[in-house]
Structure formats: C-alpha cells, structure tokens
Amino acid sequence: MSEPSLPLMRERRCAICSAKANKTWMKADVNFAALDGFAFASRKLPEYMHFDLALCEECDLVFANAVPEMAWFQDSYRDAHFDAENESKYAALTYANALKEWLPLLPSRHSALDIGAGDGAFVEALQGLGFKHVIGVEPSKEPVQRATPATRALIRNDFFRAEDFEENTFDLVTCFQTLEHLEDPLSFVNDAKKLLRPGGILMTVAHDFRAPLARLLGARSPIYDIEHLQLFSAKSLDRLYQHAGFSAISVSALRNAYPVNYWLRLLPLPLAIKGPLLRHTAKSMWGKKIVAAKVGNLVACGRKPLENGSRSIDDDLA
C-alpha cells in the first residue's frame, strides 16, 4: 500500500501587517501520519505539533509561515471529533462573566452572533443574558450534532462568511479561541465591525504566547498546535482591533475556571502517566473540583464607533 500524499505547503505572512517572516520563533514539528480525528477538535489532548513559526517584531504576532492549503484545514475542521461538552459549559460561564461588565454599554440586547460556537454552550449563555435573537456559526459537524435540538436550530453548521449576514445588524459579535485558527484574522475583525450596529461590541478570547506559563513550557505548551495559524499577545490583539478601527479597546488576562481533570489534560506529561491519571481523576471528587486561574488567555473587547452626534464611548465609560 502506498503512503498517503502529504498536503502541498504554501507561504504565509504576518496576518496584521503582511510582513514576511523575518525571525524564526519555533521550528516545525509535524507528523501528518499521526494526526487523527481529534487533531482539530476543541479542548483535546495536546499532540505538541506545530508548523514552522515566525515572529513579526512590529506587530508582536507569532504566525505559521509555511502551512498546507486552506482546503486541507477546512476538511479537517468539518470532520473533527468532539468530546468536550462539559468543558464548553465551563468556558461559556467564564466568557459570560467577562462579558457582563460590557453589557451596559451595548446599544441593546436585541441580537448577538457567536462565531466558532461549538456545541452552542455560549449561544445558550447569551440567551440567559437576555439577548433576544442569537445566531451561532460552527464549521465542525459533530459539536453541532451534540447541541440540544433547540440550540442546534440556532447554529449554522458552516464556515463564517460575512456576506451571509446583514450589515449593522448585531449588538454583539463574539469569537472565542478562534482567531488563532483563521487564515485572515484582520479581515475577520473588519467583517465583524461591518456587521455590528454603531456602538456594538466585538469580544474575542485568544491565547497569549507572552504569558509566563507559555514562556515557561515553550514548545511543550498546548498553545503551539497544528491548528493555530497565529498566536497573539496583548500588543498584537490591540493592534488587530486598531487596524479595524475599533474604539475603547480593552485587552486583559482572563481567569478561566475548569475542573482539575481538564487542567491535567493540558500538562506535558508522558501518556503512560497522563492516561491513568486522567482516568482516575475523571471518577474522583477532587478531579471534578473547579479551579480558576489565569493561565495565559486574553479577553479583548472593542466598540464600533458611534455615529456622528452620538455620545462617545468615553462619555459612556466616565
């Protein structure tokens, strides 16, 4: 039997300023034959694989500068497995708590769009926060199938395309742990701004490659992953929002809350040790204990400028 053909590779540039790679951040470590259905799943066991990574010193963005064609990524996302229902609920609670301080600044709670919705846990959270019309977008089939029937009806099982929605429609657009996966995050934030009403907010969560834990673990950090086309810092997230023309940009460290069992999944331990440990903690009370920590995620919010003659965001924040 012949070996499966490897995907064709292509060059990428900085996703913010389009500069060519000029400083290597981390050499590629990829074994295509070892990738399985969970390679493109959310909250998976890390494989510790990644493409060749470069650093844009101007934008402080780490980006994969040699990757397969987008069709390879899209096929992988469509067919990805999913086994993170519990973790998605905890993540939705974290994101909902982070959103609450911005709710008084929204034009209204009429409509919200969640991109990268998974099994719809945050779609449900948005409804709980009082949003009347909520839409989720998720390209992977399995998480959408795992959603409750009522929530599944609100999720478009496809890749996000701005032209599928009317401009100036949404009070809020959210996108959690997804910017890293996008081919063109700058086009995405520009599209999100078009879809927002004046005064509407874009809220994103992304990994921070400058976080102390990520720097300590280096290549053994789970943020260095075959799915991630770029990794942000506080500087590069702020720069991304600025390039799209958002105002009142806020970037801060996020405190995530998950069970101990989930945190153990991310530790760079040999599988011979991690496997039995995870099986034990999955059944134990202490493995289910919730632990909150700032481990290296950033939450960013930016507001679409108000129309001329309206109160400014600075007036609202005063």
C-alpha positions, 0 to 999 in steps of 0.5 A: 500500500502506498503512503498517503500524499502529504498536503502541498505547503504554501507561504504565509505572512504576518496576518496584521501587517503582511510582513514576511517572516523575518525571525524564526520563533519555533521550528516545525514539528509535524507528523501528518501520519499521526494526526487523527480525528481529534487533531482539530477538535476543541479542548483535546489532548495536546499532540505538541505539533506545530508548523514552522513559526515566525515572529513579526517584531512590529506587530508582536504576532507569532504566525505559521509561515509555511502551512498546507492549503486552506482546503486541507484545514477546512476538511479537517475542521468539518470532520473533527471529533468532539468530546468536550461538552462539559468543558464548553459549559465551563468556558461559556460561564467564564466568557459570560462573566467577562462579558457582563461588565460590557453589557451596559454599554451595548446599544441593546440586547436585541441580537448577538452572533457567536462565531466558532460556537461549538456545541452552542454552550455560549449561544445558550449563555447569551440567551440567559443574558437576555439577548433576544435573537442569537445566531451561532456559526460552527464549521465542525459537524459533530459539536453541532450534532451534540447541541440540544435540538433547540440550540442546534436550530440556532447554529449554522453548521458552516464556515463564517462568511460575512456576506451571509449576514446583514450589515449593522445588524448585531449588538454583539459579535463574539469569537472565542479561541478562534482567531488563532485558527483563521487564515485572515484574522484582520479581515475577520475583525473588519467583517465583524465591525461591518456587521455590528450596529454603531456602538456594538461590541466585538469580544474575542478570547485568544491565547497569549504566547507572552504569558509566563506559563507559555514562556515557561513550557515553550514548545511543550505548551498546548498553545503551539498546535497544528491548528493555530495559524497565529498566536497573539499577545496583548500588543498584537490583539490591540493592534488587530482591533486598531487596524479595524478601527475599533474604539475603547479597546480593552485587552486583559488576562482572563481567569478561566475556571475548569475542573482539575481533570481538564487542567491535567489534560493540558500538562506535558506529561508522558501518556503512560502517566497522563492516561491513568491519571486522567482516568482516575481523576475523571471518577474522583471528587477532587478531579471534578473540583473547579479551579480558576486561574489565569493561565495565559488567555486574553479577553479583548473587547472593542466598540464600533464607533458611534455615529456622528452626534452620538455620545462617545464611548468615553462619555459612556465609560466616565 
